[in-house]
Amino acid sequence: MKDRLELAGIGAIAGLCLWSLFELLPDFVEEGFLLLALTIGASVFFSVLMALVGPERPLRAVLPSLALGGLTGLLALWSGLRFQTVDGFFDAGHPLMALFVIALVGAPFAAATLEDRAGWRDYARLFDSAWGIFIRYVAGWLFAGLIFVVLLLSDELLKLVGIRIIDDLLDIDWLRYTLVGAVFGLGVATVHELREYVSPVLVHRLLRMLLPLVLVVVIVFIGALPFRGLSDLFGKLSTAGVLMAVAFAGVTLITATIDRDDENASDLKLMTFSARIMALLIPVLVGLAIYAVWIRIAAYGWTPQRGMAAYTAVFLIGYMGWYLWSVLSGARGWQGRLRQSNLYMALVVWGGAVLWLTPLAHVEALSVRSQVARFEAGTVKAAELPLYEMAHDWGRVGEAGLSKIEAMADAPLKERIVAARGARSVWQFKTIARAENDTALRAELANRIQILPEGAGRTSVFEAMERGTLKALERHCPEGTQPSCAIVMLGAGADAVFSGEAVLVAQEQPMVWTLGLQSGKYYLRAAVAYDRAGQERAVPENLFEKVTAGAFELKPQIRNVLSVGELSIIPYN
């Protein structure tokens, strides 16, 4: 009962403190980054304190909680000063992720050290602390969520008879914050009291069962690579993200399988075999992830997101090296070596997160230098420059880099930079940029594609095309000194439904498409070719030459078709 009162009280104080920081302090402190530091520091302080209280008394838990809260607050202030505004700090995203890692990894080390001064070196103690905190927090939030569901249902029930007391109470901001904190603390305390029944052991057992399944998926993926190839696989940064996520999932599943010590580790041969094989395959996933990141950076330069992906890949390389050494050093004691590698890598990850928030890892500055250098070298098109991100998400160095590009830019690019600075969101800027790109693409396609018969509305055809159709024409009709495609306007047929249709003939490939008119817009569709006998025919390779030479006629049927000699091309119905 004492633990429940303590944690409920700490939760209530935490909620009241956060409400004060959000609602009251801005009226007295105008410096946004100071508020940011105080808010993050207080959030981490109370989060760690509630993670430690239960196994430890509140007074003993205060000092390490203050240490982690103060460290994250100072780092938030230090890294936040890179940005013009607090919103820019949050929009960047990666500083918050680093701060989260500092608190997440730091809390178990603090808990183990409170139990024993040398506890931070004891893997079994760290293992129990980490999983215990995880279970208490998950259960605490579930309990808080259930309480509020009950409150909301009760409120709706009482409203039926005209009683609105619950609704009125929840409308009081400070009371709502306090109540959430108190309920969460109560849930955490209750789970700690029932730790013999609500144990991380169940989670370990469930995670172990997933290891063989994930291993099979990874083996199938790697086995399919020689047949699929790598060229189509690594076109996006998300590929690296998926590979890294699977690698971290593999590390987590292996950790659950080997448990805190040999006594508690899985004794099933299938599980131990799966753990060893997964440890050997993780380097393959990591290598592919690094390759995916490298391709993206080589093609488009550095950005903060790619920088963070590369940074994450560095730590995965550490895990890869430790896991390979642990498994390949011999069958005897390999689980113990894996546990030690997890301990050391946790410290490395924690230190890396701290380093990320210092000027030594100023990813925005690296990204700006990369993008400016690419622009100066002429290796990047104006449309590919991350203008909005530099203006809003890359902080002060981003704006400085944008000004440098602006000084070297032509008039259209300067207009895009002005639009980027004035846009309220990236989607608004992309909409503007997309419209500009579409206009430029229409002008370019007008040079690539010949409109037949001559004088059949060269400009209006492209104006009536949406972005998807324009991009499809760009793929099918490559740039050259002469038109590489021809559009034959079919005119009005006997059925007015089909009026305005056209046929696209490409030079590089013996294929034809229909440009169907729907709601005033042209859409690319399939077309079918028949001979005079009504038999379907393959499109001849010299069709483009015949059409552009004028060796065709338009014949009215139920709908107009394109007739080239013995061949009739009919839009697909």
C-alpha positions as CSV (number, residue, x, y, z in Angstrom):
1,M,0.0,0.0,0.0
2,K,2.9,2.4,0.8
3,D,4.4,1.9,-2.7
4,R,1.0,2.7,-4.3
5,L,0.7,5.9,-2.3
6,E,4.2,6.9,-3.1
7,L,4.0,6.3,-6.8
8,A,0.5,7.7,-7.2
9,G,1.8,10.8,-5.4
10,I,4.9,11.1,-7.6
11,G,2.7,10.7,-10.7
12,A,0.3,13.4,-9.5
13,I,3.2,15.8,-8.8
14,A,4.7,14.9,-12.3
15,G,1.4,15.7,-14.0
16,L,1.0,19.0,-12.1
17,C,4.6,19.9,-12.8
18,L,4.2,19.3,-16.6
19,W,0.9,21.3,-16.6
20,S,2.8,24.2,-15.0
21,L,5.5,24.0,-17.6
22,F,3.0,23.8,-20.5
23,E,0.4,26.3,-19.2
24,L,1.9,28.7,-16.6
25,L,5.6,29.0,-17.2
26,P,5.4,30.4,-20.8
27,D,3.7,33.5,-19.3
28,F,6.9,34.2,-17.3
29,V,9.7,32.8,-19.5
30,E,9.8,34.0,-23.1
31,E,12.9,32.0,-24.1
32,G,11.5,29.0,-25.9
33,F,14.6,26.8,-25.7
34,L,14.9,27.3,-22.0
35,L,11.3,26.1,-21.7
36,L,12.2,23.2,-24.0
37,A,15.2,22.2,-21.7
38,L,13.0,22.4,-18.6
39,T,10.2,20.4,-20.1
40,I,12.4,17.6,-21.4
41,G,14.5,17.6,-18.2
42,A,11.4,17.4,-16.0
43,S,9.8,14.7,-18.2
44,V,12.9,12.5,-18.1
45,F,13.4,13.1,-14.3
46,F,9.9,12.0,-13.4
47,S,10.0,9.1,-16.0
48,V,13.2,7.7,-14.5
49,L,12.0,8.4,-10.9
50,M,8.9,6.3,-11.5
51,A,10.9,3.6,-13.1
52,L,13.2,3.3,-10.1
53,V,10.7,3.8,-7.2
54,G,9.3,0.5,-6.1
55,P,12.5,-1.6,-6.2
56,E,14.1,1.5,-4.5
57,R,12.9,4.1,-2.0
58,P,12.0,7.5,-3.4
59,L,14.9,9.4,-1.7
60,R,17.5,6.9,-3.1
61,A,16.0,7.2,-6.6
62,V,16.0,11.0,-6.7
63,L,19.7,11.5,-7.3
64,P,20.1,9.3,-10.5
65,S,16.8,10.6,-11.8
66,L,18.1,14.2,-11.4
67,A,21.3,13.2,-13.1
68,L,19.6,11.8,-16.2
69,G,17.0,14.6,-16.2
70,G,19.6,17.3,-15.9
71,L,21.8,15.7,-18.6
72,T,18.9,15.4,-21.1
73,G,17.7,19.0,-20.3
74,L,21.2,20.4,-20.9
75,L,21.6,18.4,-24.1
76,A,18.2,19.5,-25.3
77,L,19.2,23.1,-24.8
78,W,22.6,22.7,-26.4
79,S,21.2,20.9,-29.5
80,G,18.2,23.1,-29.6
81,L,20.3,26.2,-30.2
82,R,21.1,24.9,-33.6
83,F,17.6,25.7,-34.7
84,Q,15.8,29.0,-35.2
85,T,12.7,27.9,-33.3
86,V,11.5,25.2,-30.9
87,D,9.1,24.0,-33.6
88,G,12.2,23.4,-35.9
89,F,13.7,21.3,-33.1
90,F,10.6,19.1,-32.9
91,D,10.2,18.9,-36.7
92,A,13.8,17.6,-37.1
93,G,12.8,14.6,-34.9
94,H,16.3,13.1,-34.5
95,P,17.3,15.1,-31.4
96,L,14.2,13.8,-29.6
97,M,15.1,10.2,-30.6
98,A,18.6,10.6,-29.2
99,L,17.1,12.1,-25.9
100,F,14.7,9.1,-25.7
101,V,17.6,6.6,-26.1
102,I,19.6,8.4,-23.3
103,A,16.6,8.0,-20.9
104,L,15.7,4.5,-22.1
105,V,19.2,3.0,-21.8
106,G,20.2,5.1,-18.8
107,A,17.3,4.0,-16.6
108,P,18.3,0.3,-16.3
109,F,21.9,1.2,-15.6
110,A,20.7,3.6,-12.9
111,A,18.5,0.9,-11.4
112,A,21.3,-1.7,-11.4
113,T,23.7,0.7,-9.8
114,L,21.3,1.5,-7.0
115,E,21.1,-2.2,-6.1
116,D,24.9,-2.5,-6.2
117,R,27.6,0.0,-7.0
118,A,29.1,-2.5,-9.5
119,G,25.6,-3.5,-10.7
120,W,26.1,-1.7,-14.0
121,R,28.6,-4.4,-15.0
122,D,26.3,-7.2,-13.9
123,Y,24.4,-8.3,-17.0
124,A,21.9,-10.4,-15.1
125,R,21.0,-7.5,-12.9
126,L,20.8,-5.1,-15.9
127,F,18.6,-7.6,-17.8
128,D,16.2,-7.9,-14.9
129,S,16.1,-4.1,-14.4
130,A,15.5,-3.4,-18.1
131,W,12.7,-5.9,-18.6
132,G,11.1,-5.1,-15.2
133,I,10.9,-1.4,-16.1
134,F,9.5,-2.2,-19.5
135,I,6.7,-4.4,-18.0
136,R,5.8,-1.9,-15.3
137,Y,5.5,0.9,-17.8
138,V,3.5,-1.0,-20.3
139,A,1.1,-2.2,-17.6
140,G,0.9,1.2,-16.1
141,W,-0.1,2.9,-19.3
142,L,-2.7,0.1,-20.0
143,F,-4.1,0.6,-16.5
144,A,-4.3,4.4,-17.1
145,G,-6.0,3.9,-20.4
146,L,-8.6,1.5,-18.9
147,I,-9.3,4.0,-16.1
148,F,-10.0,6.8,-18.6
149,V,-12.2,4.5,-20.7
150,V,-14.2,3.7,-17.6
151,L,-14.4,7.5,-16.8
152,L,-15.6,8.4,-20.3
153,L,-18.2,5.6,-20.3
154,S,-19.4,6.7,-16.9
155,D,-19.5,10.3,-18.1
156,E,-21.7,9.3,-21.1
157,L,-24.0,7.3,-18.8
158,L,-24.5,10.2,-16.3
159,K,-25.1,12.6,-19.2
160,L,-28.2,10.6,-20.0
161,V,-29.7,11.8,-16.8
162,G,-28.3,15.3,-17.0
163,I,-25.3,14.9,-14.7
164,R,-22.1,16.4,-16.2
165,I,-19.8,16.4,-13.1
166,I,-17.2,14.1,-14.7
167,D,-17.1,16.1,-17.9
168,D,-16.7,19.3,-15.9
169,L,-13.9,17.9,-13.8
170,L,-12.0,16.6,-16.8
171,D,-12.2,20.0,-18.5
172,I,-10.0,21.4,-15.7
173,D,-6.5,21.1,-17.2
174,W,-4.4,20.9,-14.1
175,L,-6.8,18.2,-12.6
176,R,-6.6,16.2,-15.8
177,Y,-2.8,16.2,-15.8
178,T,-2.7,15.3,-12.1
179,L,-5.2,12.5,-12.5
180,V,-3.3,10.9,-15.4
181,G,0.0,11.0,-13.5
182,A,-1.6,9.6,-10.3
183,V,-3.4,6.8,-12.2
184,F,-0.2,5.8,-14.1
185,G,1.8,5.8,-10.9
186,L,-0.8,3.6,-9.2
187,G,-0.7,1.2,-12.1
188,V,3.1,1.0,-12.0
189,A,3.1,0.4,-8.2
190,T,0.4,-2.4,-8.5
191,V,2.4,-4.2,-11.2
192,H,5.5,-4.0,-9.0
193,E,3.6,-5.5,-6.0
194,L,2.4,-8.3,-8.2
195,R,5.9,-8.9,-9.8
196,E,5.8,-12.6,-8.9
197,Y,2.7,-13.0,-11.1
198,V,3.3,-10.3,-13.7
199,S,6.8,-11.3,-14.7
200,P,9.0,-10.5,-17.7
201,V,9.5,-14.3,-18.0
202,L,6.2,-14.5,-20.0
203,V,7.4,-11.9,-22.4
204,H,10.8,-13.7,-22.8
205,R,9.0,-17.0,-23.6
206,L,6.7,-15.4,-26.1
207,L,9.6,-13.6,-27.9
208,R,11.6,-16.8,-28.0
209,M,8.8,-18.5,-30.0
210,L,9.1,-15.8,-32.7
211,L,12.8,-16.4,-33.3
212,P,12.5,-19.5,-35.6
213,L,9.8,-17.8,-37.6
214,V,11.8,-14.6,-38.1
215,L,14.9,-16.7,-38.9
216,V,13.0,-18.5,-41.7
217,V,11.8,-15.2,-43.1
218,V,15.4,-13.8,-43.1
219,I,16.7,-17.0,-44.8
220,V,14.1,-16.8,-47.5
221,F,14.8,-13.1,-48.0
222,I,18.6,-13.7,-48.4
223,G,18.0,-16.8,-50.5
224,A,15.9,-14.8,-52.9
225,L,18.4,-12.0,-53.4
226,P,20.5,-13.8,-56.1
227,F,17.4,-14.2,-58.2
228,R,15.8,-10.8,-57.6
229,G,19.1,-8.8,-57.7
230,L,19.9,-5.7,-55.8
231,S,19.2,-2.9,-58.4
232,D,15.5,-2.7,-57.8
233,L,15.7,-3.3,-54.0
234,F,17.7,-0.4,-52.8
235,G,16.1,2.7,-54.3
236,K,14.7,4.2,-51.1
237,L,16.0,5.0,-47.6
238,S,13.0,3.0,-46.3
239,T,14.8,-0.2,-47.5
240,A,17.7,0.6,-45.1
241,G,15.1,1.3,-42.3
242,V,13.4,-2.1,-42.8
243,L,16.7,-4.0,-42.8
244,M,17.9,-2.2,-39.7
245,A,14.6,-2.8,-37.9
246,V,14.8,-6.5,-38.7
247,A,18.5,-6.6,-37.5
248,F,17.4,-5.0,-34.2
249,A,14.5,-7.4,-33.9
250,G,17.0,-10.2,-34.4
251,V,19.1,-8.8,-31.6
252,T,16.1,-8.5,-29.3
253,L,14.9,-12.1,-30.0
254,I,18.4,-13.5,-29.5
255,T,18.6,-11.5,-26.2
256,A,15.3,-13.0,-25.1
257,T,16.5,-16.5,-26.0
258,I,19.8,-16.4,-24.1
259,D,18.0,-14.6,-21.2
260,R,19.9,-13.3,-18.1
261,D,22.1,-16.3,-17.6
262,D,22.7,-19.9,-18.7
263,E,20.3,-21.3,-16.1
264,N,17.4,-19.3,-17.4
265,A,18.3,-19.5,-21.1
266,S,16.2,-21.7,-23.4
267,D,17.4,-25.3,-23.4
268,L,15.6,-26.2,-26.6
269,K,18.0,-27.1,-29.3
270,L,15.8,-25.5,-31.9
271,M,16.0,-22.2,-30.0
272,T,19.7,-22.2,-29.4
273,F,20.4,-23.3,-33.0
274,S,18.1,-20.5,-34.3
275,A,19.9,-17.9,-32.0
276,R,23.3,-18.9,-33.4
277,I,22.2,-18.8,-37.0
278,M,20.4,-15.5,-36.6
279,A,23.6,-14.1,-35.0
280,L,25.5,-15.2,-38.2
281,L,22.9,-13.7,-40.5
282,I,22.6,-10.3,-38.8
283,P,25.8,-9.2,-40.5
284,V,24.2,-9.9,-43.9
285,L,21.2,-7.6,-43.0
286,V,23.5,-4.9,-41.7
287,G,25.7,-5.1,-44.8
288,L,22.7,-4.7,-47.0
289,A,21.4,-1.8,-44.9
290,I,24.8,0.0,-45.2
291,Y,24.7,-0.6,-48.9
292,A,21.2,0.9,-49.2
293,V,22.3,4.0,-47.2
294,W,25.4,4.4,-49.3
295,I,23.5,4.3,-52.5
296,R,21.0,6.9,-51.3
297,I,23.8,9.2,-50.1
298,A,25.8,8.8,-53.3
299,A,22.8,9.6,-55.4
300,Y,21.2,12.5,-53.4
301,G,23.9,13.7,-50.9
302,W,23.6,13.9,-47.1
303,T,20.5,14.9,-45.2
304,P,19.9,14.6,-41.4
305,Q,17.7,11.5,-42.0
306,R,20.4,9.8,-44.0
307,G,23.0,10.9,-41.5
308,M,21.1,9.3,-38.7
309,A,20.6,6.1,-40.8
310,A,24.4,6.0,-41.3
311,Y,25.0,6.7,-37.6
312,T,22.6,3.8,-36.7
313,A,24.4,1.6,-39.1
314,V,27.7,2.3,-37.3
315,F,26.2,0.8,-34.1
316,L,24.8,-2.1,-36.0
317,I,28.3,-2.8,-37.2
318,G,29.4,-3.0,-33.6
319,Y,26.6,-5.5,-32.8
320,M,27.6,-7.4,-36.0
321,G,31.2,-7.7,-34.9
322,W,30.5,-8.7,-31.3
323,Y,27.9,-11.3,-32.4
324,L,30.2,-12.8,-35.0
325,W,33.0,-13.0,-32.5
326,S,30.8,-14.5,-29.9
327,V,29.4,-17.3,-32.1
328,L,32.6,-18.1,-34.1
329,S,34.9,-18.2,-31.0
330,G,33.5,-21.6,-30.1
331,A,30.3,-23.4,-29.0
332,R,31.4,-23.3,-25.4
333,G,30.4,-20.1,-23.6
334,W,29.0,-18.4,-26.7
335,Q,25.8,-17.2,-24.8
336,G,27.9,-15.6,-22.1
337,R,29.9,-13.7,-24.8
338,L,26.7,-12.5,-26.4
339,R,25.5,-11.2,-23.0
340,Q,28.7,-9.3,-22.5
341,S,28.5,-7.8,-26.0
342,N,24.9,-6.6,-25.3
343,L,26.2,-4.9,-22.1
344,Y,29.1,-3.1,-23.8
345,M,27.0,-2.2,-26.9
346,A,24.3,-0.7,-24.6
347,L,27.0,1.6,-23.2
348,V,28.2,2.5,-26.7
349,V,24.7,3.3,-27.9
350,W,24.1,5.5,-24.8
351,G,27.4,7.4,-25.4
352,G,26.5,7.7,-29.1
353,A,23.2,9.2,-28.3
354,V,24.9,11.8,-26.1
355,L,27.5,12.5,-28.8
356,W,24.7,13.0,-31.4
357,L,23.4,16.0,-29.5
358,T,26.8,17.8,-29.4
359,P,28.5,19.8,-32.1
360,L,30.8,16.9,-32.8
361,A,27.9,15.2,-34.6
362,H,26.3,18.2,-36.3
363,V,24.4,16.4,-39.0
364,E,22.7,19.5,-40.2
365,A,26.0,21.2,-41.0
366,L,27.2,18.0,-42.8
367,S,24.0,17.9,-44.8
368,V,24.3,21.6,-45.8
369,R,27.9,21.2,-47.0
370,S,26.9,18.2,-49.0
371,Q,23.9,19.8,-50.8
372,V,25.7,23.1,-51.4
373,A,28.7,21.3,-52.9
374,R,26.4,19.2,-55.2
375,F,24.7,22.4,-56.4
376,E,28.0,24.1,-57.0
377,A,29.2,21.1,-59.0
378,G,26.1,21.0,-61.1
379,T,25.3,17.4,-60.1
380,V,21.8,18.1,-58.8
381,K,18.7,19.5,-60.4
382,A,16.9,22.4,-58.7
383,A,13.9,20.2,-58.3
384,E,15.9,17.7,-56.2
385,L,17.3,20.2,-53.7
386,P,15.7,19.9,-50.2
387,L,14.8,23.5,-50.1
388,Y,11.9,23.3,-47.6
389,E,13.9,21.1,-45.3
390,M,16.9,23.6,-45.4
391,A,14.6,26.5,-44.7
392,H,12.6,24.9,-41.8
393,D,14.1,21.6,-40.5
394,W,17.9,22.0,-40.7
395,G,18.2,24.9,-38.3
396,R,20.4,27.9,-38.6
397,V,23.0,26.3,-40.8
398,G,20.2,25.2,-43.1
399,E,19.1,28.8,-43.6
400,A,22.7,29.9,-44.1
401,G,23.2,27.2,-46.8
402,L,19.9,28.2,-48.5
403,S,21.1,31.8,-48.7
404,K,24.4,30.6,-50.3
405,I,22.4,28.6,-52.9
406,E,20.1,31.6,-53.4
407,A,23.1,33.8,-54.2
408,M,24.1,31.4,-57.1
409,A,20.6,30.6,-58.3
410,D,18.8,31.7,-61.4
411,A,15.4,33.4,-61.3
412,P,13.2,30.3,-61.2
413,L,15.2,28.7,-58.4
414,K,15.1,31.9,-56.4
415,E,11.3,31.9,-56.7
416,R,11.3,28.3,-55.4
417,I,13.4,29.3,-52.5
418,V,11.0,32.1,-51.6
419,A,8.2,29.7,-51.8
420,A,10.0,27.2,-49.6
421,R,10.6,29.9,-46.9
422,G,7.0,31.0,-47.0
423,A,5.4,27.5,-47.1
424,R,3.6,26.5,-43.9
425,S,4.2,22.8,-44.5
426,V,6.3,20.6,-46.7
427,W,3.1,19.4,-48.3
428,Q,2.1,23.0,-49.3
429,F,5.6,23.5,-50.8
430,K,5.5,20.2,-52.6
431,T,2.2,21.1,-54.1
432,I,3.6,24.4,-55.4
433,A,6.8,22.7,-56.6
434,R,4.9,19.9,-58.2
435,A,2.8,22.3,-60.2
436,E,5.9,24.1,-61.4
437,N,7.6,20.8,-62.3
438,D,4.5,19.7,-64.2
439,T,4.5,22.9,-66.2
440,A,8.2,22.4,-67.1
441,L,7.5,18.7,-68.0
442,R,4.6,19.7,-70.3
443,A,7.0,22.0,-72.2
444,E,9.6,19.2,-72.4
445,L,7.1,16.6,-73.6
446,A,5.9,19.0,-76.3
447,N,9.4,18.6,-77.8
448,R,9.6,14.9,-77.3
449,I,6.2,14.0,-78.8
450,Q,4.9,14.8,-82.3
451,I,1.1,15.6,-82.5
452,L,-0.6,14.2,-85.5
453,P,-2.4,15.2,-87.6
454,E,-0.5,18.5,-87.8
455,G,-2.2,21.4,-86.0
456,A,-4.4,19.1,-83.8
457,G,-4.0,21.1,-80.6
458,R,-0.3,20.6,-79.6
459,T,-0.5,22.5,-76.4
460,S,-4.0,21.7,-75.2
461,V,-3.2,17.9,-75.3
462,F,-0.6,18.2,-72.6
463,E,-2.5,20.7,-70.6
464,A,-5.3,18.2,-70.2
465,M,-2.9,15.6,-68.6
466,E,-2.5,14.9,-64.9
467,R,0.9,14.3,-63.2
468,G,0.6,10.5,-63.5
469,T,0.0,10.6,-67.2
470,L,2.9,13.1,-67.7
471,K,5.3,10.9,-65.8
472,A,4.3,7.9,-67.8
473,L,4.9,9.7,-71.1
474,E,8.3,10.9,-69.7
475,R,9.2,7.2,-69.2
476,H,8.0,6.0,-72.6
477,C,9.3,8.9,-74.6
478,P,13.0,9.5,-73.9
479,E,14.7,12.9,-74.6
480,G,16.5,13.2,-77.9
481,T,17.2,15.5,-80.8
482,Q,14.0,14.3,-82.6
483,P,10.6,13.3,-81.2
484,S,10.6,9.8,-79.8
485,C,6.8,9.4,-79.6
486,A,3.8,10.4,-81.6
487,I,0.3,11.1,-80.5
488,V,-2.4,10.6,-83.1
489,M,-5.6,12.5,-82.3
490,L,-8.5,10.2,-83.4
491,G,-11.1,13.0,-83.5
492,A,-14.8,12.5,-83.0
493,G,-16.2,9.1,-83.6
494,A,-19.7,7.9,-84.3
495,D,-20.2,7.5,-80.6
496,A,-19.6,10.8,-78.8
497,V,-18.5,9.0,-75.7
498,F,-15.1,8.3,-77.4
499,S,-14.6,11.8,-78.8
500,G,-11.2,13.3,-78.2
501,E,-9.4,10.0,-77.8
502,A,-5.8,9.5,-79.1
503,V,-3.2,6.8,-79.7
504,L,0.3,7.0,-78.4
505,V,3.0,5.3,-80.5
506,A,6.5,5.0,-79.1
507,Q,9.7,4.7,-81.1
508,E,11.9,2.7,-78.8
509,Q,9.4,-0.2,-78.1
510,P,6.8,-1.7,-80.4
511,M,3.8,-0.8,-78.2
512,V,0.8,1.5,-78.5
513,W,-1.4,3.0,-75.8
514,T,-4.7,4.8,-75.7
515,L,-5.0,8.3,-74.4
516,G,-8.6,8.2,-73.1
517,L,-10.4,11.4,-72.3
518,Q,-12.3,11.4,-69.0
519,S,-13.8,14.4,-67.3
520,G,-11.6,16.6,-69.5
521,K,-8.4,14.8,-68.6
522,Y,-6.3,12.4,-70.6
523,Y,-5.3,9.0,-69.0
524,L,-3.0,6.4,-70.5
525,R,-4.6,3.0,-71.1
526,A,-3.9,-0.1,-73.1
527,A,-4.6,-0.5,-76.8
528,V,-5.2,-3.5,-79.0
529,A,-4.1,-4.0,-82.7
530,Y,-6.2,-6.1,-85.2
531,D,-5.7,-6.9,-88.9
532,R,-8.5,-6.6,-91.5
533,A,-9.6,-10.1,-90.7
534,G,-10.2,-9.2,-87.1
535,Q,-7.3,-11.2,-85.8
536,E,-5.2,-9.6,-83.0
537,R,-1.7,-8.7,-84.2
538,A,1.6,-7.7,-82.7
539,V,2.6,-4.2,-83.2
540,P,5.4,-4.0,-85.9
541,E,8.7,-2.4,-85.1
542,N,8.4,0.2,-87.9
543,L,5.0,1.5,-86.7
544,F,6.4,4.7,-85.4
545,E,8.2,5.5,-88.7
546,K,5.0,4.8,-90.7
547,V,2.9,7.0,-88.5
548,T,5.3,9.9,-88.5
549,A,5.6,9.6,-92.3
550,G,1.9,10.1,-92.6
551,A,1.2,6.6,-93.8
552,F,-2.1,6.3,-91.9
553,E,-5.7,7.3,-92.1
554,L,-8.5,7.7,-89.6
555,K,-11.5,5.4,-90.2
556,P,-14.8,6.0,-88.5
557,Q,-16.3,2.8,-86.9
558,I,-18.4,2.6,-83.8
559,R,-15.5,4.7,-82.6
560,N,-12.6,6.0,-84.6
561,V,-9.6,3.7,-84.9
562,L,-6.1,4.3,-86.2
563,S,-5.6,2.4,-89.5
564,V,-2.0,1.9,-90.7
565,G,-2.0,-0.3,-93.8
566,E,-3.5,-3.6,-93.0
567,L,-3.4,-2.8,-89.2
568,S,-6.1,-1.3,-87.1
569,I,-5.3,0.0,-83.6
570,I,-8.4,0.1,-81.4
571,P,-8.5,1.7,-78.0
572,Y,-9.1,-0.9,-75.3
573,N,-12.7,-1.1,-74.1
